[in-house]
Amino acid sequence: MNRLLGDSIQRVYLTGGAGFIGSHIVDRLLADGYHVTVVDNLSNGRREFVEPHFGNHAFKFIEADLMNDSLVRESMKGHDLVWHLAANTDIIGSHAKPRRDLNDCAIVTFNVLDAMRENGIQPILFASTGAVYGELCVDNPVTEDAGPLLPISTYAAGKIASEAFISSFSQLYGVRGWMFRFGNVVGGRMTHGVIYDFINRLRANPEELLILGDGTQQKNYFLVEECINGMAWSFLNIPMTEEKPADIFNLGTTTITKVLDIASIVVEEMGINPVIKIQGAKRAWPGDQPKVNFKVDKMTARGWVTRYSSNESIRHAVRRMLGKESLS
């Protein structure tokens, strides 16, 4: 059996493991025979996503905040790899509470890295975001070398700070960091995002669908299992060395999807014909990035590609949210 992270890893410390992406990672790791410790304060995650594993001796769930650095140090002992997903994913809400992104992204990442240093753990897989590119990726797709990075949200700023700490700990303390700037990850168990919002609005009122922003938004969407496979594939196939102990990878499909196309897919799959209304604002909310275009050439040149296009990923995700397709 080809195990997700190979055989050199046996015990995985997974932050944010009760969330949308994290809970899918839990399912996959446990199915492959790994021991998994999840630390999640459930501010974004949901207990029910991981409850099916509570009776598994290979699974440990700790409901706690990673701001508690002593807890992080103690609970991380004995693990082989850190898979760090924990962050504030409420980008809209963080406009009113910007300190959440300082705490839940930057400081939490520092705590995780410092615990790795004290426990002698080297590898970390980190979920960053394409949002770090700010306005650079509006008109033209960008590579990992794009800069300077001037974020337009505190969420993106927190992710940039996290990347910087991972890089510095890799240079100074022997950490090995794989950092991934995602497109929009979609699939079953989504708790926010455009697909989630469209479906809920149309369930409440199937006669009308309001699209926030100006309707021209376009981003890269890919399925949660392809996101997980891409991170794990990179760990197994792109080694970090003393000369280059950390690196950044754009992760997603080679295509993009417009928000109006998402609306069309959702209404088609729901079998309804609502009136589509466009809000008309330049940004749907403060900190919104209407267009996120980036290249994934760095990954494709090494041999990794997604199976599905952005539009195909959207359709599969919609079907899963509607209960038409398995892989929850």
HELIX and SHEET records of a PDB file:
HELIX    1   1 PHE A   20  ALA A   31  1                                  12    
HELIX    2   2 ARG A   47  VAL A   50  1                                   4    
HELIX    3   3 GLU A   51  HIS A   53  5                                   3    
HELIX    4   4 ASP A   69  MET A   76  1                                   8    
HELIX    5   5 GLY A   93  HIS A   95  5                                   3    
HELIX    6   6 ARG A   99  ASP A  101  1                                   3    
HELIX    7   7 LEU A  102  ILE A  107  3                                   6    
HELIX    8   8 VAL A  108  ASN A  119  1                                  12    
HELIX    9   9 GLY A  130  CYS A  137  5                                   8    
HELIX   10  10 THR A  154  TYR A  173  1                                  20    
HELIX   11  11 VAL A  194  ALA A  204  1                                  11    
HELIX   12  12 VAL A  224  ASN A  237  1                                  14    
HELIX   13  13 VAL A  259  MET A  270  1                                  12    
HELIX   14  14 ASP A  297  THR A  300  1                                   4    
HELIX   15  15 SER A  310  MET A  321  1                                  12    
SHEET    1   A 7 PHE A  59  GLU A  63  0                                        
SHEET    2   A 7 HIS A  35  ASP A  40  1                                        
SHEET    3   A 7 ARG A  11  THR A  15  1                                        
SHEET    4   A 7 LEU A  81  HIS A  84  1                                        
SHEET    5   A 7 PRO A 123  ALA A 127  1                                        
SHEET    6   A 7 ARG A 176  PHE A 182  1                                        
SHEET    7   A 7 ALA A 246  LEU A 251  1                                        
SHEET    1   B 2 ASN A 184  VAL A 186  0                                        
SHEET    2   B 2 TYR A 221  LEU A 223  1                                        
SHEET    1   C 2 GLU A 208  ILE A 211  0                                        
SHEET    2   C 2 VAL A 275  ILE A 278  1                                        
SHEET    1   D 2 GLN A 218  LYS A 219  0                                        
SHEET    2   D 2 THR A 257  LYS A 258 -1                                        
END                                                                             
